[in-house]
Amino acid sequence: QRQMCIRDRYGRKVSLAGRLAKNKAAFELERGHIRFANSEAILPNKKVLYITGSLRKFYPGRWVEHMSHYQHLQKQKKFDTPVLLNMRHLSVGIDEKKNRKDADVDPKDFPVVNGVVKDLVFDGMSLGKLSMDMIHHKGGMKLNKLNIHSPDMDFNSSGRWGYSNRRNTSKLNVSLKSENMGKLFKRLGFAAIIENGKSDIKGAINWSGSPFDFAVDRLHGNLRVYIKDGSIADVDPGAGRVVGLLSLSELPRRLMLDFSDMFKKGLVFEEIKGNVTLKNGDAFTKGINVKSAVADVKLQGRTGLVKRDYDQLVHVVPKVG
């Protein structure tokens, strides 16, 4: 028997349809469909693995481990059936298992994953619509696009997943634009440190591991930050997630020590701009400049994005007169 069709259902909301083709001593997936919904999966008529429906919790690192384990058991060097996403909802979780070893997966042996997720949630943050397009390229994986769009932001990125000396590395060129940073912070579940504010943030980031091993404490890179026409609010540190990148929420409180009449309702700014360097979960800056009608502020130092601590120097030049 050279081919075998399979069809199964797991509970009420997961169904599978597939065709396996025999290659030497093992069967390989030729085409298939995994559907996370009440309706049945339909076998596609071409070489592809469709994934559709809604999945409430997905751990990418674990999936990569399972893929690597499957290839080892099947003595199959390459899983070359492309994966095509057309999902209504996907919630991606962070694997909290400490010291989890990255799967030894060569990207040239890994399937390309393309398609759309209409509603992506990452670590509890509602991001919006995800579009992905990747191809095998020069012994690795080239990410033509990984874009996220929502009413409050446009995030565009491209990059590469490389593999050398049995080590994975991931690199992305990123761009984030928002017409209202205050609304974006609220959407992501952060305390609204900035109200209003149009942003344009660009840079390059990288981390050890595959794209599926992304974690803030692995991040390295450089970002150029520009935000205009907003205000820095005096935020209670207990009010939701607090972004520590600039320790902005502390500014009005610090300034009130000497200029309470000017800053008691926060700090309205014309622009915030500067460069940030990322290294192992810390953000360093030699100068983030805040320009406003009442004062010019410069921030320098380190912020712990994981530990949520900071060691910074703030220079304030009030405009009095």
C-alpha positions in Angstrom: 0.0 0.0 0.0 1.6 3.2 -1.2 -1.0 5.7 0.1 -3.3 5.9 3.1 -6.1 8.3 4.0 -6.9 9.2 7.5 -9.8 11.0 9.1 -10.4 11.6 12.8 -12.0 13.8 15.4 -10.7 14.8 18.8 -13.5 16.0 21.0 -16.0 18.4 19.6 -13.7 21.0 18.1 -10.8 19.3 16.5 -10.9 17.3 13.3 -8.3 15.9 11.0 -8.2 14.8 7.4 -5.0 13.7 5.6 -3.4 11.5 3.0 -0.1 9.8 3.8 2.3 8.6 1.0 4.8 5.8 1.6 8.4 6.8 1.2 10.8 3.9 1.6 9.9 2.4 5.0 7.9 5.3 6.4 4.7 7.2 5.6 4.9 10.9 5.1 2.1 13.5 5.1 1.3 14.4 1.5 -1.6 16.7 2.3 -3.9 17.4 5.1 -6.2 19.7 7.0 -6.4 20.3 10.8 -9.5 22.2 11.7 -10.2 23.7 15.2 -13.9 24.1 15.0 -17.2 22.2 15.1 -17.3 21.5 11.4 -15.3 18.8 9.7 -11.8 19.1 8.1 -11.8 18.8 4.3 -8.9 17.0 2.5 -7.2 19.5 0.2 -6.5 18.6 -3.4 -2.9 19.8 -3.4 0.3 19.3 -1.4 -0.4 21.5 1.7 -1.3 21.2 5.3 -4.2 23.6 6.1 -4.8 24.8 9.6 -8.1 26.6 10.1 -10.5 27.6 12.9 -9.7 29.0 16.3 -7.1 27.8 18.8 -7.2 29.2 22.3 -3.7 28.2 23.5 -0.7 27.4 21.4 3.0 27.1 22.5 5.3 27.5 19.5 8.4 26.1 21.2 6.6 22.9 22.1 5.4 22.5 18.6 8.9 22.8 17.2 10.0 20.2 19.7 7.2 17.8 18.5 8.1 18.4 14.9 11.8 17.6 15.6 10.8 14.5 17.5 8.4 13.4 14.7 11.2 13.7 12.1 13.5 11.6 14.3 11.0 8.8 14.8 10.1 8.7 11.1 13.7 8.9 10.1 12.6 11.7 8.0 15.1 14.4 7.4 12.7 16.9 6.0 9.0 17.8 6.5 8.4 19.6 3.2 4.7 19.9 3.1 3.9 23.6 3.4 1.7 24.8 6.2 -1.0 27.3 5.3 -2.9 29.2 8.0 -6.3 30.6 7.6 -7.4 31.0 11.2 -10.1 33.1 12.8 -8.4 33.2 16.2 -5.0 32.1 17.6 -3.8 32.7 21.2 0.0 32.2 21.5 1.2 31.4 25.0 4.7 31.8 26.6 6.3 28.6 27.8 7.1 29.3 31.4 9.3 26.2 31.7 12.7 27.4 32.9 15.8 26.4 31.0 13.9 24.6 28.3 16.5 23.5 25.7 15.8 24.8 22.2 14.9 22.2 19.7 17.8 21.4 17.3 15.8 22.1 14.1 17.5 23.0 10.9 15.2 25.5 9.1 15.9 24.0 5.7 14.2 20.8 7.0 11.3 22.7 8.5 8.1 23.4 6.6 7.3 27.0 5.4 4.4 28.5 7.4 2.3 31.1 5.6 -1.1 32.6 5.8 -3.4 34.7 7.9 -4.6 34.8 11.5 -7.5 37.3 11.7 -7.3 37.7 15.5 -3.9 37.1 17.1 -3.3 37.2 20.9 0.2 36.9 22.2 0.8 36.4 25.9 -2.6 37.8 26.7 -2.1 40.9 24.4 -4.7 41.4 21.6 -2.5 42.3 18.6 -4.8 42.2 15.6 -4.5 40.5 12.1 -1.3 38.5 11.4 0.0 38.0 7.8 3.0 35.7 7.3 5.0 34.8 4.2 8.3 32.8 4.3 10.4 30.7 1.9 13.4 28.5 2.1 16.5 30.5 1.1 20.2 29.7 1.1 20.2 27.0 3.7 17.8 28.8 6.0 14.4 30.5 6.1 13.7 33.9 4.7 10.8 35.8 6.3 9.4 38.0 3.5 6.9 39.4 5.9 5.5 39.1 9.4 2.9 41.9 9.6 0.3 42.7 12.2 -2.5 45.2 11.6 -5.0 46.6 14.1 -7.0 49.9 14.3 -4.2 51.2 16.6 -1.0 50.0 14.9 0.8 48.8 11.8 3.7 46.4 12.6 5.8 45.3 9.6 8.8 43.1 9.7 11.0 40.9 7.6 14.1 38.9 8.3 15.8 35.5 8.4 16.0 32.3 10.4 19.6 30.9 10.2 21.3 27.8 11.4 25.0 27.3 11.9 27.0 24.9 14.1 23.8 23.4 15.3 22.6 26.8 16.6 19.5 28.7 15.5 19.5 32.5 15.2 16.6 34.8 14.2 16.9 38.3 12.9 14.1 40.9 12.1 14.0 44.3 10.7 11.0 45.9 12.3 8.7 49.0 12.0 5.9 50.0 14.2 3.6 52.9 13.5 0.6 54.0 15.5 -1.7 57.0 15.2 -2.6 56.8 18.9 -0.1 55.2 21.3 -2.4 55.7 24.3 -5.1 53.5 22.7 -2.4 51.0 21.6 -1.1 50.7 25.2 -4.7 50.1 26.5 -5.3 47.5 23.8 -2.2 45.6 24.8 -3.2 45.7 28.4 -0.6 48.2 29.5 -1.1 51.1 31.8 -1.7 54.2 29.6 1.6 55.8 30.3 1.3 57.9 27.1 -2.0 59.4 26.1 -2.5 60.1 22.4 0.8 60.4 20.6 1.7 59.3 17.0 4.6 56.9 16.8 7.2 55.8 14.3 9.6 53.1 15.8 12.1 51.3 13.6 15.1 49.1 14.1 16.6 45.6 13.9 16.4 42.9 16.6 17.8 39.4 16.9 17.8 36.5 19.4 19.3 33.1 19.8 16.9 30.3 18.8 14.3 29.9 16.1 11.5 32.4 15.5 9.4 30.2 17.7 11.8 30.7 20.7 11.2 34.4 20.9 11.5 35.8 24.4 12.2 39.3 25.8 15.2 38.1 27.9 17.0 37.0 24.7 16.5 40.1 22.7 19.4 42.1 21.2 19.2 45.0 18.8 18.7 48.7 18.2 15.6 50.8 17.9 14.9 54.4 16.9 12.0 55.8 18.8 9.9 58.8 17.6 6.6 59.9 19.2 4.9 63.2 18.8 1.9 65.2 20.1 1.0 63.3 23.2 1.2 63.5 27.0 2.9 61.4 29.7 0.4 60.5 32.4 1.0 60.1 36.1 0.3 56.4 36.3 -0.2 54.2 39.3 2.4 51.4 39.0 -0.3 48.9 39.9 -2.6 49.8 37.0 -2.1 47.0 34.6 1.2 46.2 32.9 3.6 49.1 33.1 6.0 49.7 30.2 9.4 50.4 31.8 11.3 51.4 28.6 11.6 55.0 29.5 10.2 55.0 33.0 7.9 57.6 31.7 5.2 57.1 34.3 7.6 58.5 36.9 8.3 61.8 35.1 5.3 63.8 36.3 5.8 62.6 39.8 9.5 63.6 39.8 8.8 66.9 38.2 6.1 67.8 40.8 8.8 67.9 43.5 9.8 71.3 42.2 7.3 72.3 39.5 3.9 71.0 40.8 1.9 73.8 39.2 3.2 72.9 35.7 3.1 69.1 35.8 0.3 68.2 38.2 -1.8 66.9 35.2 1.1 65.1 33.5 3.5 66.3 30.9 2.3 67.3 27.5 5.0 66.8 24.9 5.7 67.9 21.4 8.0 65.0 20.6 10.0 62.1 22.2 12.9 60.8 20.2 16.1 58.8 20.7 17.8 55.5 20.3 17.5 52.4 22.4 19.9 49.4 22.5 18.5 46.0 23.6 20.6 43.4 25.3 19.4 40.3 27.2 16.2 41.8 28.4 17.6 45.2 29.2 17.1 48.5 27.3 19.9 51.0 27.3 19.8 54.6 26.1 22.4 57.3 25.9 19.7 59.9 25.3 15.9 59.8 25.0 14.8 63.5 24.5 11.4 64.7 25.6 10.6 68.1 24.1 7.6 70.1 25.6 6.4 73.6 26.0 7.3 73.7 29.7 10.5 71.7 29.9 13.1 69.7 27.9 13.9 66.3 29.5 16.7 63.9 28.7 16.8 60.3 29.9 19.9 58.1 30.1 20.6 54.7 31.5 19.2 51.2 31.8 15.7 49.7 32.1 15.1 46.0 32.9 12.3 44.9 30.6 12.1 41.5 32.3 12.9 42.5 35.9 11.0 45.8 35.5 13.7 47.8 37.3 15.7 50.8 36.1 18.9 52.7 36.7 18.5 56.1 35.0 19.6 59.7 35.0 17.0 62.3 34.2 18.0 65.8 33.1 15.3 68.5 33.3 15.6 72.0 31.9 12.4 73.9 32.7 11.2 76.7 30.4 10.1 79.4 32.8 9.2 82.9 31.7 
